[in-house]
Amino acid sequence: MNIVILGGGGVVGQKLAQNLCARGHFKGKSITRITLADIVMPPATAGCDTMICDITNPASVAAAIPAGTDVIYLLAAIVSAHAEAEFEAGMQINLQGTMAVLERARALGTKPTLVFSSSIAVFGGEAPNPITDHVVLNPQTSYGTQKAIGEMLVQDYARKGFIDGRAFRLPTISMRPGKPNRAASSFMSSILREPLNGQEAICPVGPEFPHFYLSPRMCAENLVRGAEVAEEKLGQNRAMIMPGRIWTIQQLIDAMTAVAGPGPAKLIRWESQPEIERIVMGWRWDIRAGKSLELGLEADESFQDNIRYYLEDDLPRA
Ligand SMILES: NC(=O)c1ccc[n+]([C@@H]2O[C@H](COP(=O)([O-])OP(=O)(O)OC[C@H]3O[C@@H](n4cnc5c(N)ncnc54)[C@H](O)[C@@H]3O)[C@@H](O)[C@H]2O)c1
């Protein structure tokens, strides 16, 4: 199996690459090649090839997805607050870039599996709670709009038989390793990650703020399981919510304290940030995965797991 991960230098792409390398097989066949392609050269990753690719450039996309590619993970994107602040860049990368990848997949003529990382940001507005797979998409940001369009394109390219497509609406991935990013949700990792590294962090919302979360490790596992599901089991709706769990900020902090003791929580400063608040207050949190659970994808058991995964996998490199 020849697998290409676009956005392979990002947090989810790196976790996915590690997962795939460790298992060595995919859909019952050996993995022969994993290529990590990203606009910034991905870090050298054992067992993977790395290359630069700009998904907005069709020639660059064609070079990253050669003939013989079996599976394409489309994770490359700019994230929520970035796409909100830079409207044109969001449309160019998240929408035109997605189109360029889909067109390349179609041009292969071999119906590759294509996995698109959508987001719970496709939901919002006046839809009733709880949010399920069947709730109308009503994004309240440009990023959510770009993801919603991407999902629909994946659905249509699959309906036409150009790809074996599937789209998963990722919960907020926490805790992310590395540095804060331009996602409006960035604080949902940094209020834990920075204190665990002995640094201060700012929390722009109150302790009762609820949200829908998944660990990077389980996200990568779900992306593999979701790609391995037989096409005939997907049914007519190929876009679905990836499992996650709902926690308040206080529950995240309590989980950190349970695992790492009381010290880190003292490094959190509570400070309002209206621009971030404006975006995240529009997000839905009462979210229930349905089809993906039936297909064998999973949520973390507890947020303490997320903290432990970070300490095991990422703390030395953070
Ligand atoms: N992390 C989350 O909480 C979350 C939640 C919902 C959806 N998602 C989606 O999951 C995917 C992966 O998220 P992540 O957390 O790893 O994000 P990330 O920012 O860590 O990774 C995205 C990668 O895409 C790359 N990229 C940006 N523009 C590109 C371009 N023009 N061509 C090629 N590569 C480009 C970036 O360099 C980056 O390495 C994204 O599509 C994101 O929208 C993430």
The ligand as a MOL file (V3000), in Angstrom:
LIG
                    3D

  0  0  0     0  0            999 V3000
M  V30 BEGIN CTAB
M  V30 COUNTS 44 48 0 0 0
M  V30 BEGIN ATOM
M  V30 1 N -6.4170 19.7840 15.5460 0
M  V30 2 C -7.7220 19.9690 15.6710 0
M  V30 3 O -8.2280 20.2660 16.7530 0
M  V30 4 C -8.5970 19.7840 14.4650 0
M  V30 5 C -9.9790 19.8070 14.6420 0
M  V30 6 C -10.7890 19.6600 13.5330 0
M  V30 7 C -10.2160 19.5000 12.2840 0
M  V30 8 N -8.8740 19.4920 12.1430 0 CHG=1
M  V30 9 C -8.3130 19.3340 10.8090 0
M  V30 10 O -7.3980 18.2590 10.8320 0
M  V30 11 C -6.3130 18.5250 9.9510 0
M  V30 12 C -4.9910 18.3870 10.6640 0
M  V30 13 O -4.9800 19.2640 11.7680 0
M  V30 14 P -3.6720 19.5130 12.6290 0
M  V30 15 O -4.1230 19.7690 14.0020 0
M  V30 16 O -2.6640 18.4760 12.3600 0 CHG=-1
M  V30 17 O -3.2110 20.8890 11.9900 0
M  V30 18 P -1.7210 21.4080 11.7430 0
M  V30 19 O -1.8250 22.8640 11.5300 0
M  V30 20 O -0.8190 20.8930 12.7960 0
M  V30 21 O -1.3630 20.6840 10.3590 0
M  V30 22 C -1.8200 21.1400 9.1240 0
M  V30 23 C -0.6600 21.0850 8.1660 0
M  V30 24 O -1.0900 21.5650 6.8790 0
M  V30 25 C 0.0240 22.2180 6.3090 0
M  V30 26 N -0.3930 23.1090 5.2170 0
M  V30 27 C -0.9400 24.3460 5.3010 0
M  V30 28 N -1.1080 24.8680 4.0830 0
M  V30 29 C -0.6660 23.9410 3.2000 0
M  V30 30 C -0.5840 23.8990 1.7940 0
M  V30 31 N -0.9730 24.9390 1.0320 0
M  V30 32 N -0.0810 22.7940 1.2060 0
M  V30 33 C 0.3540 21.7370 1.9690 0
M  V30 34 N 0.3050 21.7360 3.3160 0
M  V30 35 C -0.2030 22.8190 3.9210 0
M  V30 36 C 0.6640 22.9610 7.4610 0
M  V30 37 O 2.0060 23.3090 7.1690 0
M  V30 38 C 0.5140 21.9590 8.5910 0
M  V30 39 O 1.6810 21.1810 8.7580 0
M  V30 40 C -6.5730 19.9090 9.3560 0
M  V30 41 O -7.2380 19.7360 8.1230 0
M  V30 42 C -7.5050 20.5360 10.3520 0
M  V30 43 O -8.3250 21.5080 9.7490 0
M  V30 44 C -8.0440 19.6280 13.2080 0
M  V30 END ATOM
M  V30 BEGIN BOND
M  V30 1 1 1 2
M  V30 2 2 2 3
M  V30 3 1 2 4
M  V30 4 1 4 5
M  V30 5 2 4 44
M  V30 6 2 5 6
M  V30 7 1 6 7
M  V30 8 2 7 8
M  V30 9 1 8 9
M  V30 10 1 8 44
M  V30 11 1 9 10
M  V30 12 1 9 42
M  V30 13 1 10 11
M  V30 14 1 11 12
M  V30 15 1 11 40
M  V30 16 1 12 13
M  V30 17 1 13 14
M  V30 18 2 14 15
M  V30 19 1 14 16
M  V30 20 1 14 17
M  V30 21 1 17 18
M  V30 22 2 18 19
M  V30 23 1 18 20
M  V30 24 1 18 21
M  V30 25 1 21 22
M  V30 26 1 22 23
M  V30 27 1 23 24
M  V30 28 1 23 38
M  V30 29 1 24 25
M  V30 30 1 25 26
M  V30 31 1 25 36
M  V30 32 1 26 27
M  V30 33 1 26 35
M  V30 34 2 27 28
M  V30 35 1 28 29
M  V30 36 1 29 30
M  V30 37 2 29 35
M  V30 38 1 30 31
M  V30 39 2 30 32
M  V30 40 1 32 33
M  V30 41 2 33 34
M  V30 42 1 34 35
M  V30 43 1 36 37
M  V30 44 1 36 38
M  V30 45 1 38 39
M  V30 46 1 40 41
M  V30 47 1 40 42
M  V30 48 1 42 43
M  V30 END BOND
M  V30 END CTAB
M  END
